[in-house]
């Protein structure tokens, strides 16, 4: 007996969701990557609900105990001819996230939104180091955040949808950093980093003292992106092989063979998704460890 496309879809999705093609059970690599990133990042910064990204209890607790007032300047200058609608949607989600940060400590966190291209705003953009982009498509786009408190300032010079799940963590870290807030007891009680973690950081960033915190984090992220690319390529190979196995089973195999091939395909997908999650989690550990190493380096200099 040969399973129809609808039968295969029902096996893959017991809830009843159907697709006109058996190949619809394949999850795109980019979707799996997004799931992996979200799962790993939300563990440290936020969790997803129907109402959007809610801040974790630990993040809210730290925001409620800031040592000084913090100003968040959000630059979202996205001319319609230069910025696609998807980027406009991302900007709106960031705006909602910033509202949640402000609501966590309205007395000390103030958000200023800069959506215009006035002369005064252009000066502010330049002063805060927000990077222009999409210059080849028309008017310059700017999408970045600066967090300031007194003389201290940190800028996320260009935020991108690809790293949206990391934004709550990055923003919370910047706020705590500029406000001079003490590290939380949880951070102080953290166990020493594993030797393989510190060794990998030193391999990627040999000049620890001469590398800024922002540049170092950028280096670690780029290395993670490279690993994601390698994992994605490997995933594609394995999925293509599993796809061929499933097609062969459909063409001449028994019902049991088709079900086994489909199960194998699903296992490949899930296994690769777990691999991507592990890479994202490893990156988070590396960033936290690098921050501690930089702090210790500054204390001894």
Secondary structure, 3 states (H helix, E strand, C coil): CCCCHHHHHHHHCCCCCCCCCHHHHCCCHHHHHHHHHHHHHHHHCEEEECCEEEECHHHHHHHCCCCCCEEEEEEEECCCCCCCHHHHHHHHHHHHHHHHHHHHCCCCEEEEEECCCCHHHHHHHHHCCCCEECHHHCCCEEEEEEEEECCEEEEECCCCHHHHHHHHHHHHHHHHHHHCCCCCHHHHCCCCCCHHHHHHHHHHCCCCCCCCHHHHHHHHHHHHHHHHHHHHHHHHHHHHHHHHHHHHHHHHCCHHHHHHHHHHHHHHHHHHHHHHHHHHHHHHHHHHHHHHHHHHHHHHC
